[in-house]
Amino acid sequence: PPLPGFEALLGSCISVSLEAGERGAILAVAEGGTRACVQIGGQSCNVGLGSLCTPVLKYLEQFFMAVKAAEASNDVGLAEASKRKLSTGLATLAVIIKYLDGLAVDGNGTHPFAELLNVCWPMLQSIASYDPCRLHHDILQELLGVHGKIVSSFGDIIEPKLGELINIVVQAYEEGYNRGCLDFVAVAAEKFGNRGGGVEESFRGLLAHLTAKTCQHIQSVGMSESTELVTSFFDLAQRFLLFCPSALVKNEQFPLIYSFGVACLTQCKGERDSTRQALIFLTQIIGRKGVRLSQSTRAALEEFRTTIDAHTAQHGAEIVKSCFVSLAGGSPQMLLPPFSDCLYAIVTHVIGADSEEGGKVDGGGGGLVQSWIVAALNDEAIPKFIEDSDKANMMTAMFNIATKGLKEKGRFKSLIGDFVKICKKEINADVLAAYS
């Protein structure tokens, strides 16, 4: 039975907070109210959600109309103030959707969110279709947040509208290169990427388009000026790798994606998040045998191992050099672990030791990797006080450990840690003998 007074209390609380206009308080009330509805469940939950959401939807409509009126009268100040209010309303709706995730379907087999989506969808589409709103950074960011949470939590409900959503997101991305657009596509790829039919082909085309546009934009403004966008792009690429691998490795833009990742290792100039995300992507696709992957993902990557390995061979020298230069002092301390992981992945994979059993240096890729390491250790960025004999000992130790397989990864990382200390003159190079 309905809980007496519950819905009225929710409606009153959210209405008062919206009127007061303090964003933090509004979001807190929305979270608390939604959690209470989920906890209570039943008919009281459905009625309570209606009482909670109705003032929010009215608030959105009020300030959407206010934005349109201010734009029509060319009142810049009022338009901006109304856009901030609209942004807050969207953030509030996103919070409600987020905490509805744990709510079960009702007795009729439908989720209460389905009704909420039917009510709010026309308003969301109106906001997205109105240029002054879509081109406003905060509004677009919150709008993408709402859509992302809908897709993440209620994919089956929103799936019929996914194509419409993707079109809006791509348009918005081409207009302003907002990283939130890439974040949304990443969520969609994770949710729908493994569906059959023409889904893979659609996502492959989407990734190709976004890759081309992203690289064109970054080329025009500079990599170091676009590190947030780079971070989101390689998070997107990683989601494709994990959840829609065929759309990634069969993509016409895969060579560009791979080379873009390699370029980021140096051109992001040590910026933490972008460099780290590019390293994670490269480490997982190169060292895929040592990464926990679903059976279907592993099978897809193995099917195209020749393509992947060809790009690894093409860019291997540059990757190894970037890793050694960064480990020798070219990157912040916090980036040393992912550089170490990437170096381990490429060495073990190319010599065929990326398994528990290990491999041999004199295998097909041993000579290739040796040439990469020799060139990297002789780069001008490596401290001059490191003797040639120490470099030889370093390479011997690396191969001695790498050939023993994935079970020795911890020891390999210890070796790299000592190499870093040697470059900083914190320890003597004699310690390398212990690894041989």
Secondary structure, 3 states (H helix, E strand, C coil): CCCCCHHHHHHHHHHHHHHHCCHHHHHHHHHHHHHHHHHHCHHHHHHHHHHHHHHHHHHHHHHHHHHHHHHHCCCHHHHHHHHHHHHHHHHHHHHHHHHCCCCCCCCCCCCHHHHHHHHHHHHHHHHHHCHHHHCCHHHHHHHHHHHHHHHHHCHHHHHHHHHHHHHHHHHHHHHHCCHHHHHHHHHHHHHHCCCCCCHHHHHHHHHHHHHHHHHHHHHHHCHHHCHHHHHHHHHHHHHHHHHCHHHHHCCCCHHHHHHHHHHHHHHCCCCHHHHHHHHHHHHHHHCHHHCCCCHHHHHHHHHCHHHHHHHHHHHHHHHHHHHHHHHHHHCCHHHHHHHHHHHHHHHHHHCCCCCCCCCCCCCCCHHHHHHHHHHHHCCCCCCCCCCHHHHHHHHHHHHHHHCCCHHHHHHHHHHHHHHHHHHCCCCCHHHHHHHC
